[in-house]
Amino acid sequence: MDQTWISLITDVGFPVAVTFYLLHRIETKLNTLIESIVALPEKMR
């Protein structure tokens, strides 16, 4: 796995690798937010 990250950084550049990492982190937080919003009507009853 580490080799993949190193080759990604050397091939496409550091800013692109950081962008993919941050997008992945945001995606997990968005999924949690969506689940909370979907469960909200049940909690309001």
Contacts in CASP RR format, 6 or more apart in sequence:
PFRMAT RR
TARGET T0000
AUTHOR 0000-0000-0000
METHOD contacts of the structure
MODEL  1
MDQTWISLITDVGFPVAVTFYLLHRIETKLNTLIESIVALPEKMR
5 17 0 8 1.000
8 16 0 8 1.000
8 17 0 8 1.000
8 20 0 8 1.000
9 17 0 8 1.000
END
